Amino acid sequence: NENFKIQNGSAVDKFTVDADNGNTLIEGTLNVNGTVDVDADFAVRNGTTDKFFVDNVTGNTNIEGTLTADGHTELNSTLNVDNNVTLGAQLTVTGVTEFNNTVDVDANFAVRSGSTDK
């Protein structure tokens, strides 16, 4: 079996499929206009360092770097934050809220029921 290769004008391999094991090498951009089905762990790496990793058994996902969500974000379980949090707008809490340490208020503070200050 021979390997399948596509080269550019200078005989540099741009797309290669290894006939022995099916490994595929693509140099350049890969555009996918449908579903990508991965039946093992999925990782985006820089060298040997995983920058984005999804475990195929648990679904646990690890992201190294900044995660930016520009739309609606829904969390259906516990959110654990190990560092500071900055909110740039109003925080609305519809359930019980518990503070287990000091609460610093740098402006007016009010406790209300509806529109009535208590």
Number of C-alpha atoms within 10 A of each C-alpha: 6 8 13 13 14 12 11 9 6 6 8 11 15 13 15 17 16 14 12 9 8 11 10 13 13 12 10 8 6 7 6 7 6 6 6 7 6 8 8 10 12 15 16 13 11 9 7 7 11 15 14 15 18 17 13 13 9 8 11 9 12 13 13 10 8 6 7 6 7 6 6 5 7 6 6 6 6 6 7 6 7 6 5 5 7 5 6 6 6 6 7 6 7 6 6 5 7 6 6 6 6 6 7 6 7 6 6 5 7 9 9 9 8 7 7 8 8 8
